[in-house]
Amino acid sequence: MSARTPLWRLTPAQRLLEGGALLNSVAFFAAMPFAPLYLSEHTGLGKPAVGAVVGAVALTAAFGGLAGGVLVDRLGAVPLMRVGLVLHVAVYGLLAAVSDPAAIVLLFLALGAARLMVEPGAKKLLSHAADAEGRIFRIRYMTLCAGAIVGPAIGGALYHAGAVAFFAVPAAFYAAYLLLVLLRNRELAALRPPAGDGDASAPSAREALRATLRDRRLLAVVGAEGYFAALFITNAVLALLFQLPIDRVSGRLSRATMVWAGASGFTLAFGCFWASPAGLAWLYAGIVFWTAGEGILLPMPDMAVHEMASDELKGAYFGLSEVRQLGFFLGPLAGGFLLDAGTAPYFAVMGTSIFLCVPLLARRAAPARPEPVPAREAA
């Protein structure tokens, strides 16, 4: 067996795309983990409705992914990415300014539309820059994890500063991503295949500090948010540490074995989370098993699409694959109802349903790639 190229050895084009993915991830994780809190406080929606709105961001991308992918194939990945990034900046900018509950909900839904313009194109370009096995998508997963480390820490600090700061910073990250795409357009194009202060009545800083430190309710809220962010960051740090060993092991074991191992990791994680009331050690053990399962399984769909899609149809293939985002809508929605039924049904369903992915991911794509679609049929 020939030696595998180190996973971290990237070409300039790959570094460019991964840099954009990192900016995207930081912006996303700075806002979205705290979106349910924001929606609860500013819209008056109940828990199932909040879950539905947050999940609908993924729902929009899921059902619109194919359309976005087809547009990528027809109009080009870079132009569609520009439009999607402009939309991201505009939506986050408006969220920083509006207070009407209906407008807030509509703007969150618009984030899904922006996503379907960016993700298929970015993945298509990354696929063109990848090796035959598509291992670059493991690097992409690692950049997402890095964003998940930095993003919640930023979002947790900004959330208490107010809506303007909370949404303006993600908008700035997307603006930086847009600027990167504009400045490096030639390199991306080359990846295409051939063919209020001052109020006198306000308390002093010392009085304000004393009042806030004595408010146990406030301290509980801040502590809970900090604890949530710390768990999120722990997961992302472990995912980064696990990915290189996972890549080495995947070169020695069959894909089916890896898929079974990943699904088992999620099941063990749910078991630990179920036992966590008995002690925090169970919660941390669950994070370890969860991260192992996540690290194995999450890059696999993109790697499979990379293997099976012809160059002419990569945008459509990656776009259609976004239908898996439907799970991020159904998950929060079903989770809300399952939790109302009790913790036992919730953990039992979640711990076993993960194995439904085994027959879907265990098979390797056929060596021969599909023939390109003739221009007349594609039209």
C-alpha positions as CSV (number, residue, x, y, z in Angstrom):
1,M,0.0,0.0,0.0
2,S,1.4,3.4,-1.0
3,A,1.9,6.1,1.6
4,R,-1.0,8.5,1.8
5,T,-0.3,12.2,1.3
6,P,-0.6,14.1,4.7
7,L,-4.1,15.4,5.1
8,W,-2.9,18.9,5.9
9,R,-0.8,19.4,2.8
10,L,-3.0,21.8,0.8
11,T,-2.7,23.5,-2.5
12,P,-3.1,27.3,-2.7
13,A,-6.7,26.8,-4.2
14,Q,-7.6,24.4,-1.3
15,R,-6.3,26.9,1.3
16,L,-8.4,29.7,-0.4
17,L,-11.5,27.6,-0.2
18,E,-10.9,26.4,3.3
19,G,-10.3,30.0,4.4
20,G,-13.7,30.9,3.1
21,A,-15.3,27.9,4.8
22,L,-13.7,29.0,8.1
23,L,-15.1,32.5,7.8
24,N,-18.5,31.0,7.0
25,S,-18.3,28.6,9.9
26,V,-17.3,31.3,12.5
27,A,-20.2,33.6,11.3
28,F,-22.7,30.7,11.4
29,F,-21.7,29.4,14.9
30,A,-21.5,32.9,16.3
31,A,-25.2,33.4,15.7
32,M,-27.2,30.2,15.1
33,P,-26.5,28.4,18.5
34,F,-28.1,31.4,20.2
35,A,-30.9,31.9,17.6
36,P,-33.4,29.9,19.8
37,L,-32.7,32.2,22.7
38,Y,-33.1,35.3,20.5
39,L,-36.3,34.1,18.9
40,S,-37.8,33.2,22.3
41,E,-37.0,36.7,23.7
42,H,-38.0,38.8,20.7
43,T,-40.9,36.9,19.0
44,G,-42.9,35.3,21.9
45,L,-43.0,32.0,20.0
46,G,-43.3,28.7,21.9
47,K,-40.6,26.1,22.0
48,P,-41.9,23.9,19.1
49,A,-42.4,27.1,16.9
50,V,-38.9,28.3,17.8
51,G,-37.5,24.9,16.9
52,A,-39.4,25.0,13.6
53,V,-38.1,28.4,12.7
54,V,-34.5,27.5,13.5
55,G,-34.9,24.2,11.7
56,A,-36.5,26.0,8.7
57,V,-33.1,27.6,7.9
58,A,-31.9,24.1,7.0
59,L,-35.3,23.2,5.5
60,T,-35.1,26.0,3.0
61,A,-31.6,24.9,2.0
62,A,-32.7,21.3,1.8
63,F,-35.6,21.8,-0.7
64,G,-33.9,24.5,-2.6
65,G,-30.4,22.9,-2.7
66,L,-31.1,21.2,-6.0
67,A,-32.2,24.4,-7.6
68,G,-29.2,26.2,-6.3
69,G,-26.9,23.4,-7.5
70,V,-28.4,23.5,-11.0
71,L,-27.9,27.3,-11.1
72,V,-24.3,26.7,-10.1
73,D,-23.8,24.4,-13.0
74,R,-25.5,26.8,-15.4
75,L,-24.3,30.2,-14.2
76,G,-21.1,29.2,-12.5
77,A,-20.2,28.6,-8.8
78,V,-18.4,31.9,-8.2
79,P,-21.3,34.3,-9.4
80,L,-23.8,32.4,-7.3
81,M,-21.5,32.4,-4.3
82,R,-21.3,36.2,-4.6
83,V,-25.0,36.6,-4.6
84,G,-25.4,34.3,-1.6
85,L,-22.7,36.1,0.4
86,V,-24.3,39.5,-0.4
87,L,-27.6,38.1,0.8
88,H,-26.0,36.8,4.0
89,V,-24.5,40.3,4.7
90,A,-27.9,42.0,4.0
91,V,-29.9,39.6,6.2
92,Y,-27.7,39.8,9.2
93,G,-27.5,43.6,8.7
94,L,-31.3,43.8,8.8
95,L,-31.6,41.5,11.8
96,A,-29.4,44.0,13.6
97,A,-32.0,46.7,12.8
98,V,-35.5,45.2,12.9
99,S,-37.6,44.4,16.0
100,D,-40.9,43.2,14.4
101,P,-41.4,39.5,15.2
102,A,-42.7,38.6,11.7
103,A,-39.8,40.4,10.1
104,I,-37.3,38.5,12.3
105,V,-38.8,35.1,11.3
106,L,-38.8,36.0,7.6
107,L,-35.2,37.1,7.8
108,F,-34.1,33.8,9.5
109,L,-35.9,32.0,6.7
110,A,-33.9,34.0,4.2
111,L,-30.7,32.7,5.7
112,G,-31.7,29.3,4.2
113,A,-32.0,30.8,0.8
114,A,-28.6,32.4,1.1
115,R,-27.1,29.1,2.1
116,L,-28.4,27.3,-0.9
117,M,-26.6,29.8,-3.1
118,V,-23.2,29.4,-1.3
119,E,-22.9,25.8,-0.3
120,P,-23.3,23.9,-3.6
121,G,-20.9,26.2,-5.4
122,A,-18.3,26.1,-2.6
123,K,-18.4,22.3,-2.5
124,K,-18.2,22.1,-6.3
125,L,-15.1,24.2,-6.4
126,L,-13.6,22.2,-3.5
127,S,-14.4,19.0,-5.4
128,H,-12.5,20.2,-8.4
129,A,-9.5,20.9,-6.2
130,A,-9.7,17.6,-4.4
131,D,-7.9,14.3,-5.0
132,A,-9.8,11.2,-6.2
133,E,-10.8,10.1,-2.7
134,G,-12.1,13.5,-1.7
135,R,-10.2,13.7,1.5
136,I,-10.2,17.5,1.3
137,F,-13.8,17.3,2.7
138,R,-12.3,16.0,6.0
139,I,-10.3,19.3,6.1
140,R,-13.5,21.1,5.3
141,Y,-15.1,19.4,8.3
142,M,-12.1,20.4,10.4
143,T,-12.5,24.1,9.4
144,L,-16.2,23.9,10.4
145,C,-15.1,22.6,13.8
146,A,-12.6,25.4,14.1
147,G,-15.4,27.8,13.5
148,A,-17.5,26.0,16.0
149,I,-14.8,26.6,18.6
150,V,-14.4,30.3,17.9
151,G,-18.0,31.1,16.9
152,P,-19.9,30.3,20.1
153,A,-17.3,32.1,22.2
154,I,-17.8,35.2,20.0
155,G,-21.6,34.8,20.0
156,G,-21.8,34.3,23.7
157,A,-20.0,37.6,24.4
158,L,-22.0,39.5,21.7
159,Y,-25.4,38.2,22.7
160,H,-25.3,40.3,25.9
161,A,-24.1,43.4,24.0
162,G,-27.4,43.6,22.1
163,A,-28.8,42.7,18.7
164,V,-26.7,45.2,16.8
165,A,-23.4,43.7,17.8
166,F,-24.8,40.1,17.8
167,F,-25.8,40.3,14.2
168,A,-23.3,42.9,12.8
169,V,-20.2,40.7,13.6
170,P,-21.5,37.7,11.5
171,A,-22.3,40.1,8.8
172,A,-18.7,41.3,8.9
173,F,-17.4,37.8,8.6
174,Y,-19.6,37.1,5.5
175,A,-18.4,40.4,4.1
176,A,-14.8,39.3,4.5
177,Y,-15.7,36.0,2.8
178,L,-17.2,38.0,-0.1
179,L,-14.1,40.1,-0.3
180,L,-12.0,37.0,-0.5
181,V,-14.0,35.6,-3.3
182,L,-13.9,38.9,-5.2
183,L,-10.1,39.4,-4.8
184,R,-9.2,35.8,-5.7
185,N,-11.7,35.4,-8.5
186,R,-9.1,34.3,-11.0
187,E,-7.9,31.4,-8.8
188,L,-11.4,30.2,-8.2
189,A,-12.3,30.5,-11.9
190,A,-9.3,28.3,-12.7
191,L,-10.8,25.5,-10.7
192,R,-13.5,25.0,-13.4
193,P,-13.0,21.8,-15.4
194,P,-11.9,22.1,-19.0
195,A,-14.8,23.2,-21.1
196,G,-27.5,55.2,24.9
197,D,-24.7,56.8,27.3
198,G,-24.8,60.1,29.2
199,D,-28.1,59.7,31.2
200,A,-27.6,61.5,34.6
201,S,-30.2,59.3,36.2
202,A,-28.3,56.1,35.3
203,P,-26.5,54.3,38.2
204,S,-22.7,54.5,38.5
205,A,-20.6,51.7,37.1
206,R,-20.0,50.5,40.7
207,E,-23.7,50.4,41.5
208,A,-24.5,48.6,38.2
209,L,-21.8,46.0,38.9
210,R,-23.1,45.4,42.4
211,A,-26.7,45.1,41.3
212,T,-25.8,42.6,38.5
213,L,-23.6,40.5,40.7
214,R,-26.4,40.2,43.3
215,D,-29.0,39.2,40.7
216,R,-29.0,35.4,40.9
217,R,-31.4,35.0,38.0
218,L,-29.0,36.9,35.7
219,L,-26.0,34.9,37.0
220,A,-27.9,31.7,36.3
221,V,-28.7,32.8,32.7
222,V,-25.1,33.8,32.1
223,G,-23.8,30.6,33.6
224,A,-26.1,28.5,31.5
225,E,-25.1,30.2,28.3
226,G,-21.4,30.0,29.2
227,Y,-21.8,26.3,30.0
228,F,-23.6,25.6,26.7
229,A,-20.9,27.5,24.8
230,A,-18.2,25.5,26.6
231,L,-19.8,22.2,25.7
232,F,-20.1,23.3,22.1
233,I,-16.4,24.4,22.0
234,T,-15.3,21.1,23.6
235,N,-17.1,19.2,20.9
236,A,-15.3,21.2,18.2
237,V,-11.9,20.9,19.8
238,L,-12.3,17.1,20.1
239,A,-13.5,16.9,16.5
240,L,-10.3,18.6,15.3
241,L,-8.1,16.3,17.4
242,F,-10.0,13.2,16.2
243,Q,-10.0,13.9,12.5
244,L,-6.4,13.0,11.6
245,P,-6.6,9.7,13.5
246,I,-9.9,8.9,11.8
247,D,-8.3,9.6,8.4
248,R,-5.5,7.2,9.2
249,V,-7.8,4.5,10.4
250,S,-10.1,4.9,7.4
251,G,-7.2,4.0,5.1
252,R,-7.0,0.6,6.8
253,L,-10.6,-0.3,7.5
254,S,-13.6,-0.7,5.1
255,R,-16.1,2.0,4.7
256,A,-18.8,-0.2,6.1
257,T,-16.8,-0.7,9.3
258,M,-16.2,3.0,9.6
259,V,-20.0,3.7,9.2
260,W,-20.9,1.2,11.9
261,A,-18.3,2.7,14.2
262,G,-19.7,6.2,13.7
263,A,-23.3,5.2,14.2
264,S,-22.2,3.3,17.4
265,G,-20.5,6.4,18.7
266,F,-23.7,8.4,18.4
267,T,-25.7,5.7,20.2
268,L,-23.2,5.5,23.0
269,A,-23.3,9.3,23.3
270,F,-27.1,9.3,23.7
271,G,-26.8,6.7,26.4
272,C,-24.3,8.8,28.2
273,F,-26.5,11.9,27.9
274,W,-29.4,9.9,29.3
275,A,-27.3,9.0,32.3
276,S,-25.9,12.6,32.8
277,P,-28.3,13.5,35.7
278,A,-26.2,11.0,37.7
279,G,-23.1,13.1,37.2
280,L,-21.4,15.5,34.8
281,A,-18.8,12.8,34.0
282,W,-21.5,11.1,31.9
283,L,-22.0,14.3,29.9
284,Y,-18.4,14.6,29.1
285,A,-18.1,11.0,28.1
286,G,-21.1,11.5,25.8
287,I,-19.3,14.5,24.2
288,V,-16.4,12.2,23.4
289,F,-18.5,9.5,21.8
290,W,-20.6,12.1,20.0
291,T,-17.6,13.7,18.5
292,A,-16.2,10.4,17.4
293,G,-19.4,9.5,15.6
294,E,-19.7,13.0,14.1
295,G,-16.1,13.0,12.9
296,I,-16.5,9.7,11.1
297,L,-19.9,10.2,9.5
298,L,-20.4,13.9,8.8
299,P,-17.7,14.2,6.0
300,M,-18.9,11.0,4.3
301,P,-21.9,12.3,2.3
302,D,-19.7,15.0,0.6
303,M,-17.0,12.4,0.0
304,A,-19.5,10.1,-1.6
305,V,-20.9,12.8,-3.9
306,H,-17.4,13.8,-4.9
307,E,-16.8,10.2,-6.0
308,M,-20.0,9.7,-8.0
309,A,-20.5,13.1,-9.7
310,S,-19.1,14.0,-13.1
311,D,-17.5,17.4,-13.4
312,E,-20.4,18.7,-15.5
313,L,-22.9,17.9,-12.8
314,K,-21.1,18.4,-9.5
315,G,-23.2,21.5,-8.7
316,A,-26.5,19.7,-9.2
317,Y,-25.2,16.6,-7.3
318,F,-24.0,18.7,-4.3
319,G,-27.2,20.8,-4.5
320,L,-29.4,17.8,-4.4
321,S,-27.4,16.4,-1.5
322,E,-28.4,19.4,0.5
323,V,-31.8,17.7,0.9
324,R,-30.1,16.1,4.0
325,Q,-30.6,19.5,5.6
326,L,-34.2,18.4,6.0
327,G,-32.9,16.5,9.1
328,F,-31.9,19.8,10.7
329,F,-35.6,20.8,10.4
330,L,-37.2,17.5,11.4
331,G,-34.7,17.0,14.2
332,P,-35.5,20.1,16.3
333,L,-39.2,19.7,15.5
334,A,-39.4,16.0,16.4
335,G,-37.0,16.6,19.4
336,G,-39.5,19.1,20.8
337,F,-42.3,16.6,20.7
338,L,-40.2,13.7,21.9
339,L,-39.0,15.7,24.9
340,D,-42.6,16.5,25.8
341,A,-43.3,12.8,25.8
342,G,-40.4,12.2,28.2
343,T,-36.6,11.6,28.1
344,A,-36.9,7.8,27.6
345,P,-38.6,8.0,24.2
346,Y,-36.3,10.8,23.2
347,F,-33.1,9.0,23.9
348,A,-34.4,5.7,22.7
349,V,-35.5,7.1,19.3
350,M,-32.4,9.2,18.8
351,G,-30.0,6.4,19.8
352,T,-31.4,3.9,17.4
353,S,-32.5,5.9,14.4
354,I,-28.8,6.8,13.6
355,F,-28.3,3.3,12.3
356,L,-30.6,4.1,9.4
357,C,-27.6,5.7,7.7
358,V,-25.6,2.5,7.6
359,P,-27.0,1.1,4.4
360,L,-26.9,4.5,2.7
361,L,-23.2,5.3,3.5
362,A,-21.6,1.9,3.7
363,R,-21.5,1.2,-0.1
364,R,-18.7,2.7,-2.2
365,A,-19.7,4.5,-5.4
366,A,-19.1,2.6,-8.6
367,P,-15.7,3.3,-10.2
368,A,-17.2,4.5,-13.4
369,R,-18.6,8.0,-13.3
370,P,-21.8,8.9,-15.0
371,E,-21.6,10.1,-18.6
372,P,-22.1,13.9,-19.0
373,V,-25.6,15.0,-19.9
374,P,-25.8,16.2,-23.5
375,A,-26.4,19.9,-23.9
376,R,-29.8,19.5,-25.5
377,E,-31.1,17.3,-22.7
378,A,-29.6,19.5,-20.0
379,A,-31.4,22.5,-21.5
